[in-house]
Amino acid sequence: MGGTEQPVRDDFIACVDVIVVSFNTKELTLRCINALYSEPSVATVCVVDNGSTDGSREALIHRSYQQNMAQEGPRLKVECLPENRGFGAANNLGISATGAEFVALINSDAFVLSGALERMCSHLRTHPEVGLVGPRLLNADGSFQESRFHFPSPARAWGENLGLLCLTKFRRPWGLRASNWRSGPVEWLSGACLMVRREVWEQTGGFDEDFFLYSEETDWQVRIRQMGWGIHWVPDAVATHLGGSSGAGQRDAIRECFYESVDRYFLKHYGRFGACSLRCATVVGAALRWVAAALCASSARKKSSAWVFRRQSTRALPPV
């Protein structure tokens, strides 16, 4: 599925702008944009560098000069920020700097397979009620990577932390079998690779820049659905996603960023009561996991559970 080459229709040529956010992932970012050069549906690749310090900026500017002088394939545009402003803010900047009807948001560690962008674009063209789509994601070894999720809620937080969701179909409702790989509606999709109508981005105001990293795509897709747009998974389109590349070597900072973003999401959508309910659920869950780790003599899991317990029971909620 998704591996057969098909001719590109004229109405799909240069109808998509691609935004790639880069932060200290020079080699992966160059590999990501290389995968886009042969895609005729791409008009412009806009790379937003989020204050990288690994030589990404210089390498991207050089590649942009080479690509645009060659006048072959999509135009490469580079936007350089002096500091890391976060994933959502960088994507907003990139989208505002382009103008195509459809916009693909692709992580620097995600690589689209041939025809994936055309298939997502085709799905949006044939389903005018759908505002955002995402492809089937694969891990580096070619195995399936789940990218379809239910929206977080206090009830789900308690179910997950008490281990109750594993007893129901809601833990993995779509399944892994190929028979379940049908295009159709989901609640929200991983932000590793998405395609959105520009009018949807304009209507929603884009990403909420109060989210620095994590939960921004979830919050955005809540607002997309609230405005009446559908969100569809398109498994005929395929991309490989490595995951976690920008945060390599910064485990504690990334973990703190994750929990702060989740706090912010619950405060925004469920109020202070919902955020406090989340905190209670995660504290209870961390305590249960610590006990389980102690019984299994797993020091790493005990350490991780203890960190979550301390963080969730002592850290103040972020300001609204």
Sequence and secondary structure as in RCSB ss.txt:
>XXXX:A:sequence
MGGTEQPVRDDFIACVDVIVVSFNTKELTLRCINALYSEPSVATVCVVDNGSTDGSREALIHRSYQQNMAQEGPR
LKVECLPENRGFGAANNLGISATGAEFVALINSDAFVLSGALERMCSHLRTHPEVGLVGPRLLNADGSFQESRFH
FPSPARAWGENLGLLCLTKFRRPWGLRASNWRSGPVEWLSGACLMVRREVWEQTGGFDEDFFLYSEETDWQVRIR
QMGWGIHWVPDAVATHLGGSSGAGQRDAIRECFYESVDRYFLKHYGRFGACSLRCATVVGAALRWVAAALCASSA
RKKSSAWVFRRQSTRALPPV
>XXXX:A:secstr
         GGGTT EEEEEEESS HHHHHHHHHTTTT TTEEEEEEEEES SSSHHHHHHHHHHHHHHHT SSE
EEEEEESS   HHHHHHHHHHT   SEEEEEETTEEE TTHHHHHHHHHHH TTEEEEEEEEE TTS EE  EE 
   HHHHHHHHTT GGGSTTSSTT SSGGG   EE SEE TTEEEEEHHHHHHHTSS TT  SSSHHHHHHHHHH
HTT EEEEEEEEEEEE    TTTT HHHHHHHHHHHHHHHHHHHHHHHHHHHHHHHHHHHHHHHHHHHHHTT HH
HHHHHHHHHHHHHHS     
